[in-house]
Amino acid sequence: MVIKAIYRLYKKEMTALFLILWICFWLVIALFDIYPAIIDWLAFKIGVGRGVDLLIYFSLIFIFYFGFRLWLKIKKIEKDITQIVQKTAINNMEKIDRRNEEDV
């Protein structure tokens, strides 16, 4: 996954900041895989019963946060498309009106 991310950075499909966050994410996953007691300790400090529960809570927060961000981006794209279509329709109508005036 990291190699694909580096390739996307090279192709300018990803920013350097996102690449750094992606690498940090996978390093944390690897750390939890190698030392699973860290998750249990962190869960105890936060007040969650088990480390697995903590991972599920963080995963749900992550999913909802990025789902909301995607929804916002989709709404912005819809608004942009609507504006483009409206401008195109107005331009087309103006062209038709000019042709009709020239014919008269």
C-alpha positions in Angstrom: 0.0 0.0 0.0 2.8 2.4 0.8 4.5 1.7 -2.5 1.2 2.5 -4.4 1.0 5.7 -2.4 4.6 6.7 -3.3 3.7 5.9 -7.0 0.7 8.2 -6.7 2.8 11.0 -5.3 5.2 10.6 -8.2 2.2 10.8 -10.6 1.0 13.9 -8.8 -2.3 12.1 -7.8 -1.5 12.6 -4.0 0.0 15.3 -1.9 3.1 14.8 0.2 1.1 15.5 3.4 -1.3 12.7 2.6 1.6 10.3 1.8 3.1 11.1 5.2 -0.2 10.5 7.0 -0.7 7.2 5.1 2.8 6.0 6.0 2.2 7.0 9.7 -1.1 5.1 9.6 0.6 1.9 8.4 3.4 2.3 10.9 1.0 2.5 13.7 -0.9 -0.6 12.4 2.5 -2.4 12.2 3.3 -1.3 15.8 0.0 -2.6 17.1 0.5 -5.8 15.3 4.0 -6.4 16.7 3.1 -5.1 20.2 -0.6 -5.8 20.8 -0.2 -4.9 24.5 0.0 -1.3 23.5 -3.6 -1.3 22.4 -4.7 -2.8 25.7 -2.7 -0.3 27.7 -4.1 2.6 25.7 -7.6 1.2 26.1 -7.1 1.0 29.9 -5.8 4.6 30.0 -8.8 5.9 28.0 -11.3 3.8 30.0 -12.4 1.2 27.5 -12.6 -2.4 28.5 -10.5 -4.1 25.8 -8.1 -3.0 23.1 -10.2 -4.5 20.4 -13.1 -2.3 21.5 -10.9 0.8 21.3 -10.0 -0.1 17.7 -13.6 -0.5 16.8 -14.5 2.8 18.4 -11.7 4.6 16.5 -12.6 2.8 13.3 -16.2 4.0 13.6 -15.1 7.6 14.3 -12.8 7.4 11.3 -15.5 6.0 9.0 -18.1 8.6 10.0 -15.6 11.5 9.7 -14.5 10.5 6.2 -18.0 9.7 5.2 -19.0 13.2 6.2 -16.1 14.7 4.3 -16.9 12.7 1.2 -20.5 13.9 1.5 -19.4 17.5 1.6 -17.2 17.1 -1.4 -20.0 15.4 -3.4 -22.3 18.3 -2.5 -19.7 20.8 -3.7 -19.2 18.9 -7.0 -23.0 18.8 -7.5 -23.2 22.6 -6.9 -20.3 23.1 -9.4 -21.9 20.9 -12.0 -25.2 22.8 -11.6 -23.5 26.1 -12.1 -21.7 24.8 -15.2 -24.9 23.5 -16.7 -26.7 26.7 -16.0 -24.0 28.8 -17.6 -23.9 26.5 -20.6 -27.7 26.7 -21.0 -27.6 30.5 -20.8 -24.8 30.7 -23.4 -26.7 28.4 -25.7 -29.9 30.4 -25.4 -28.0 33.6 -26.2 -26.5 32.0 -29.3 -29.9 30.9 -30.4 -31.4 34.4 -29.8 -28.5 36.0 -31.8 -29.2 33.6 -34.7 -32.9 34.4 -34.6 -32.2 38.1 -34.6 -29.9 37.8 -37.6 -32.6 35.8 -39.5 -35.2 38.5 -39.0 
